[in-house]
Amino acid sequence: MSSFKGTGVSPGLAIGKPYFINNEVDFSIKPHKSLIESIKLLNERYDHLIEELKNTNRDLESEIIDSYKLILNDPEIKNELEKINNDDIEAIYNVFTSSANLLETLEDEYFKQRTEDIISIGKELIFTMQSTPSDHNQGDNIIVIAKQLTPNDTSSLNLKKVLGFIVQEAGQTSHAVIVAKNLGIPCVIGIDIESVKKESENLVAVDGLTGEVFLNPDEKIISEVEKYKMTNEKLKKDYTKKNIESIEIEFRANIGSDEEINQFSDDLIQSVGLFRSEFIYIDKASKPSLEEQIKINEKLSSKFNNDIVFRTLDIGGDKEVSYLNLPKEENPFLGVRGIRYSFKEKDLFREQIISILKSSLISKVKIMFPMVSILEEYLDAKDIVSEEAKKLGLETPPLGIMVETPAAAINARIFADYVDFFSIGTNDLIQYTYAADRGVAELNKYQDPLNPAVLNLINNVIQIGRELNVEVSVCGDMASDQEGAIILYLLGLRIFSIAPSQAPLILSSLHKANTQLSHISSDEILSQIDSQSVRNLIV
């Protein structure tokens, strides 16, 4: 057995037969079709695929293919293609690679990831000209392995028989990754495919969470995959309304993309605890219009019957938006991000608030402000919301803050007199507590949510919320983690805003906390000296 480490982008464990897709361009094959005819055929293929995806509620994938059409028909690309002899397929392909290389030089991650799309389109155009067959002679229970996966590749595969993806060249927003996430297929990117080819024989195992790939896995790995399958089945069986109500908890969904709205289908979760509105901006090449924002709000509203906690724009730090021209800062995590940026760009902030007030979201929305550190920030943001609501003849909706700075956690009692709710963002709270950038691998030991310093801050908010009757939830990754959820429950938390896919697992953990660990008091947890001693309590 040998193993490789890439990046997990779609969670899950799977084991299957390796199925290699070779979609590299062979320039020795002469074209069978003209350039003009091939562009026409490729456009038709994209149109057919868009319609197919829309009919199966895979809207985000269809939008990606629509963007492929725009690139294929881009005037600049077409102008360059017109200068080339029909038979010179290498020169035709170079038009696309040159455009991709130009984007690669840009600092913005959005545009960098578009390079893969442009190259994919170039390949598909060449394959169309060469009449290269796209049908795959695949078997059952396969792990698809490729340097790149084009839309033509994924559309010609029987995805019901695909257990996993391993893709060498792909980004977090690549077409193949989106497909994997939509369909719940484990996916790992960044693995050298040639190395895999040399060693793979019978079976390949994929861990879409850790990014590990095992070639010819041993009995231990095979057993782990089987155990994972069986555990998953049991968790799904126990995931019932009755079991949720029996321990008096509420699950809410964390939603952070159009794809997650479209694919959401959990009848036991009727509320959103964190709507990451920045994706509306990040996923675009230009600022979305008010109408576009309202449209997304309407879609979100139609999916959920109960409360929707709408977090206003949270950019800065590790979240950049090219067209907003964010200033380069030496310490972006400590700079103009979250509510600070909203105050800097008040027109943008007001437009976002108006998009909420003018949509059906208004009947169930709670608005949450990110990165609030001082009371003044909350009160100023509240004034803006109230002003816009008054203009429209509406009541101001419930307002709250995301507790993700130590200042907000320590001063929770002060904030409690003014806010309608707290939502604890553990990811940032941890990094700010320890002054350790969560994006730096060397500092991973400082990202432990069970450290008593972090737990004391969280507990302060939970207890003040209980005392003063202010709603408290946790929407950070800690709530979606088994150990983290257990400790939060023992500290008194009852509202968990989580990744929906984790709900069955977290419910199982909370039942353990309720039945086997209820004797552990918050005082005992908070008196521990380090994370490991906290863990020892719940083992």
N, C-alpha and C positions, 0 to 999 in steps of 0.2 A: 504494500500500500504506500502511496505517496500522496502528498497534499500540497495545495497552493492556497495563498491568501490574497483575496481581492477585496472588493467593497460590496457588502450586502445592501441591496436597494429594494428588495421585495421579500419580506420575511417568510419563513417556512422551511421545512426539511423535506427533501425528496431524494429518491434513489432510482436510477433508471439506466437504460442503455444509451451510450453516447451516440449522438447523431450530428455529424459535422455538415455544416453548410458552407460551401466554398462559393462566395460571391465576389471573388476578385475578377477584375476585368482582364480578358485575354485579347490583346490587341492584334494577335495573328488571325483572328476570325474576321473575315470580311463581312461588311454590312449587307443584309438582304433587303433592307428597307431604307428609303430616303430619310433624311433628317426631318423634313417637314411632316412626312407621313408618321414618323415615329413620335414626334411631339404631339400630334393629333391623337394617336393611339394611347399614349401615356396619359394625356388629359382625360380621355374617355375612361381609362382604367381608374384614375383617381376619382372621377365623378361616381363611378359604380361603387367604389369602396366607401366613399363618403356616405352615400345613400344606405349602404349595407350597415355601416356602423351606427348611423342615426336610428335605423329601424330596430337595433338591439340596445338602444340607450347608451351607447358608447360615444357620448358627445365629445369628450375631450380628444379621443383618438381621431374623430372625424374632423375636428378643428385643426389638428396637426396636419392631416392630409390636405386640408384646404390651404394651409400655409405652404405645403409642398407645391400645390398648383400655382400659387402666387410667385414662388421662386422660379419655377419652370418657365413661367410667362413673363418674368421680369424684363422690362425693356432693355436694360443694359446687357443682360445675359443674351437675350435674343439678338441684339445688335452685334455682339461678338460672334455669335454662332453663324450669322449671315455672311461673315467674312471668310468662312472656312469651307473648303471643298468637302462635299458630301461623304467622300470615301475616307477622309482623314479622321478616323474615330479617336485617335490619340489626341489630336488637337481639340476636338469637341470635348473630350473628357477634361482636358487641361483648362478649359473655360471655367468649369465648375471647381476644380481644385484651386485655381488661382483666386476665385472669389472666396473660397473657404479659407485659404491662407491669409487673405486680407483681414477677415474677421478674427482669425486666430491671434493677430497682433494686438487686438483691442484688449483692454483690461477687464471690461465688463463680462461677467460669467454668462449672462443671457446670450450675448452674441457669440461667445466662444462655443457654446453648446450648439449653436446653429450651424457650425462648420460641418458637423456630422450629417446634418440634414441635407446640406448642399451637395456633399459628396455622394450621399445615398441617391439623390435625384440624378446626378451625373451617371452613376452606375446603371440605374434603371433605364435611362435613355439609351445608353450603349447596348444594354441587353435587349431592348426593344428593337434597335436597329439590326442587331445580329440574330434576331428571332430565337434568342436563347430560351429554352423551355423553363417555365417557372414552377411547374408542378414538382412536388417533393415525393419521392418514393419512401415515405416514412413508415415505421412500424408503430407498435403500441408502447406506452410507458417509456418515452424517450426524454433525454436531456439534450436540448438543442445547444450546440456549441458553434460559435461563429465569431469571426473578427468584427463584423458589423452585421446588424439585422435591418434590412430595408422593409418598408411597408409591404412591398411585393412578396418578400420572404414570409412575413407573418401572416399575410392574407392567404397565401397558398398552402400554409401548414394547417393540418387538422389540430387545432389547439386543445381539443378535448383529450388528445392522446399525448400532449406535452406535459411533463411533470416539472421541468425546470429550464431556465435559460442560463448560459454562461456566455457573456459577450465581452470581447477584448476592448473594443472602442465604443464606449457609450457614456453619456452623462446622465445626471439625475432626471433630466427632462427629455431624454431621448425617446423616440417612438417605441423601441423595444421595451424600455423600462416602464413606460406608461401602460403598455399592453399587459406586462407582467403584473403590475399592481392592480389593474382593473380586474384581472381574472384570478388573482390570488395565486399566481405562479411564482415560486421562489426564483430569485434572480441575483446573480453575482456578476459584477463588471470588473474590468481591469486585470483580467487573467491572461497571460501569454498563451495564445491558442496553440502555437507550434509546440510548446512544451507539453501541453495536454495531449496533442496528437501522438507524440513520441511514446507516451507512457500508458495511455488509456487502452484497455482491452475489452473487458466485459461490462463493467458497471461503473457509474459515476454517481457520487453523492454530493448534494448541494445544500449548503446552509445559507439561506438568503438573509439571515439576521447577522451572523458573524462574518460572512464573506468567505467562508472556508469551502474549498472544493477537495474532495477525496477521490482519487483514482484507484479503481479496484479495491474498494473499501473492505476492511476486515470485518470479522463477525461482530466486534464491539460496535462499529459505526452502523452496520446493518441493523443490529439490535436496537440502537438508539432511534433510528428512523422509524422502525416498527412500533417502538414504545411511544414515540411522538404521535403517530397515527392513532393508536389506541387511546392515548390520553386525550387527544383532541375530540375523539368521538364521545368519550365519557363526559368531558367538560360541556360539550354541546347539549348532551342529554340533560345534564343538571342545570343548565342555564334556563331557568324558568322564572316567571313573574312571582310565583309563590316563594321561591328560594331567595329572591331579591327582597321581597317584602318581609320575610321572616327575620332578617337582620336589620331592618329599618334603614336601608341605604337607598341612595338614588344614583343612577348612572346617567351621565350626560356625555355627549359626543364632542370630541375635538375635531373641528373641520378646518382644513387648510388648503383646499383646492377645489376647482370646479369638478374635477374627477370624483372627489370624495362626496360632494353633494349628489352627483348623478348616481353613484354606485351605492349610496347608503340604503340599507334595507333591513335594519334591526327594529322589529316591532316593540322590543322591550326598552328601547331608548327613544324617548319622545322629546328630549330637550338638547340644546347645544350649550355646552359650558364654556366653549372657547371657539369663536369664529375668527380665524386669522385673516382679517380683511386685506392685509398687505398683498396676498397672492393676486388680487385683482389688478394690482399695479405691477408687481414683479413679473408676472407672466405675459406682460404686454411690451411691445416695442415703443409704444407711445401712451400718453396718459389716457385712461379710459374716460369716456364722456359720462355725464350725469345719467343719461339714459342707459348706458351699459351697466353702470353700478346698480341702478334700480332693477334692471333685468335679473342680475345675479341675486339681489336681495329677495325678489319675488320667488325665484327658484328655491332659495333656501327656505323661505317661509312655507312653501308648499310641501316641503319634506317633513316638517316637524310641527307637532300640535301644541307643544308647550313652550316654556321660556327659551329664548335664544340670546345668549350673551355675546354681543357684538363688540369685539375689540377694535378700537379705532386704529388707524394706520400706525404700525410699529416697524419702522425702517431705521437704518443706521446700524452700527455694530457690524454684524456679519451679513446683514441684509441690505444690498445695494440696488438702486433703481437708476439705470443709466440716464434716462431722460429728465430726471429730477435734479441732476447736477449737484449731488450731495458733495459738500466740501471734503477734501482729503484731510483727515485728522490723524494726529499721531496716536491717539488712543480712542478709536471710534466707539468702543464699548462704554467709554466714559464721556462721550461727547454729545452731540446734538442728535439724539435718537428718541423714538417713542413720542410722548406728549411734548417733549421739548421741540421736536421738529414740527409738530402740528401748530405750535404757537408761532414758529418762525414762518410757516406757510399757512396762514389762517384761512385764505380763500380755499385752499385744498381741503383743509379740515372742515370748513363750513359746508362745502359741497358734499363731502362724505356724510355729514350729519343730515343734510337735506335729502340725500338718497335713501336714508333710513326712514325719515319722517314721511316721505312721499310714497313709500312702498307699503305693501301689506304687512311687512315686518313690524311696523309700528304697533300692531295689536299685541305682540308677544315679546318685543325686544327689551333687553336690558343693555345699556351701553357701558362699556368698560374702557377706562383710559390706561394705557401702558406706561411703565417707567415713571410713575408718580413717586416723588420723594418727599415733597413738602405740601402742606395743606393748601397753600396758595395756588399751586398748579391745578389741584382738583377743583377748587372754587372758580378759577378762571375758565376752566373747561366747561364746568356746569353752567356758567353764565352764557357761554356761546350756544350751548344746546338749548337752553331756556329761551334765548332770543330768537333762534330759528323756529322753535316750536310755536312761540307766540305769534310770529309772522304768519304761520299757517293755521292759526286758531286751534292748536293742539296742546294737550297737557305734556309737561316734560316727563319722559319715560324714566323708569328707575335707573340710577347711575351708580357706578362703583369703580373701584380701582383694582388693578392687578398688583398684588403685593409681591414685588420682585427685587426690592432694594431693602437692605437692613434698616434703613431709616423708616420706611413705611411699616415694616414689621414691628419695630420697637415702639413707634408712635401710633400703633393700631388703636389705642384708646382715644387718642385725639381725633383720628379720622372717623371713628365709629359714630361720633355725634353728627356727622354730616353725610356719610355715604349710605347707600341702600344695601350694599353687599361688598364682600371681599372675595377675590379669587387669587389664590397663591400660585405664582409662577415659579416653581422650584428650580428650573434650569438656571435662570439668571440669579435667583436668590442665592444659590450655592456659589456661583462664580464670584458674585460681589461680596459674599461673606468672607471668602478666602483670597480675594484679589488674585484669582487664577483664571485666565482665559480658558473657557471650556473647549476651544478649538485647538489648543496646543496639547499634543499627545503626551509630552513630557510631564504635564501637570495633571494627568488623569487621576492621581491619588487624591487630589483636592476636590474631585467632583463626586464624592460619596454623599448621598442624601441622608445617610444614617448617622452622620457625625453629630454629636450632641449640640455643637454650636448652632447648626442649622435647625435641629429639632427644637431647640429652645425658642428660636424665632418663630417657627411654625406654630408651636404650642401656644405662644403668647397670643397670636391672632385667633386661633381656634377658641381659646378660653374667653377672650374678650368678646368674641362674636356670640358665644353662648350666654355670657353674663348680660350683654346689652341687646340681645335678640337681633343681631345682625348676621345675615346669611354668610357662611364661609364655605368655600369649595377649594379644591386643589386641581389645577389644570395642567401642571407641569408633568414631565415624564415620571416623576416619583409615583403618581397616582396609577400609572399603567404598569408599574413594577411590582412583582409579587411581594418582596420584602418591604418595599416602601409603603405599599397599600396596607399591609398588616399593621405597621407602626402607626400610620395615620389613623387607622380605625381605633387602635388602642389609645391614641391621644384624644379621641372624641370626634374625629371627622366623619361625616355621614354623606357628603356629596362629593362624588368622584367624577371628574371630567377626564375622560380617557380616550385613547385610540379605540374605536368600536370593536375592532378585531380582537382586542385583549379582554373584552368584557367577560367571557366565560372563565378565563383563567383567573382574573382578578376576583370574580365572585367566589370561586373555589377557595382562594386565599383568605378572603374575608370571612367565610364560613369557619375556616380553621381558627382565625382570630377570635371569633365569637364563641366557639365551642371548646377549644383547647387552650386558648391563651388569655381568656378573659380575666384571669387572676393577676395579670401583669398590670400594674398601675402606671399612670403617666409619670409619677414621681420616681418610680424605679427606672423607667426608661431614661428620664432626663438626668439622672444621677450617674449614669455610666460615663467612663472616662474616654471612650473612643468608639468608633463605628463597629469594630469587631465585638466588643462587649455588648453592644446593642443587639447585634446579630445573634449572639449566643443566647440571648433571652428567648428568641422565637424559633430556634432550631428544634 
